[in-house]
Amino acid sequence: MPLWRGTSFSGLAVAQSNAIYMNHGNVGMGGGMWLWIVISVLAVALLLVVINKLTKK
């Protein structure tokens, strides 16, 4: 599987989570940031699995 696909998707996920985090401001700064990091990682992992299955067929 090409790495550039993974990096572009993870970059998109990070940018999206950062935008959401910035919109919320300083509310829940500690826990909120970690929550978005976890969501981003899970979203990227899920996308990579889907891409991997699609490219293997």
C-alpha positions, 0 to 999 in steps of 0.5 A, a space after each residue: 500500500 502506498 504511504 502517501 495515501 496514509 499520510 494524506 488521510 492522516 494529515 486531513 484528519 489532524 487538520 479537521 480535528 485541529 479545526 474542531 478543537 480551535 472552534 471549542 477554544 480552551 474548553 476541556 483543554 487537557 482531556 479534549 485534545 487527547 480525545 481528538 487525537 484518539 479519534 483522529 488515530 482511530 479514523 485514520 486506522 479505519 481508513 487505512 484498513 478500508 483502503 487496504 481491502 479495496 486495493 487488494 481486490 
